[in-house]
């Protein structure tokens, strides 16, 4: 697939977050192995091309079934058609794990958000803010300074 084959996009427009990809590459290798920056860039480009290939074939499978939305089974069929059948079981297991995790995550609970009371929604929001603050502070939970504490400092 040529870089301009991606519908209306140039090569520069379609990429993966390099920092995330470099982190994944590093995590997959033993700690004493280093990867040259050029090799990391090449791996990222390979991932982009692989995603383009699977997406394109998934779309073809979807179109043959006269569907308008690519579903997980279309992706699995595309893997088979492209000769990656040996990975289907592992990919399906990862998909199932992702599905279970998203059902348990706060994002997966938005459908039940309408059933929450205002107090429950506020408590959930505060919990999510606290988790985000902890992640931003490297796992250290620094309590948020309240307005009354700030007024005492003035």
Buried (B, 14 or more C-beta within 10 A) or exposed (E): EEBEEBEEEEEEEBEBEEEEBBEEBEEEEEEEEEBEEEEBEEBBBEBBEEEBBBBBBBBBBBEEEEEEEBEBBBBBBBBBBBEBEEEBEEBBEEEEEEEEEEEEEEEEBEEEEEEEEEEEEEEBEEEEEBEEBEEEEEEEEEEEEEEEEEEEEE
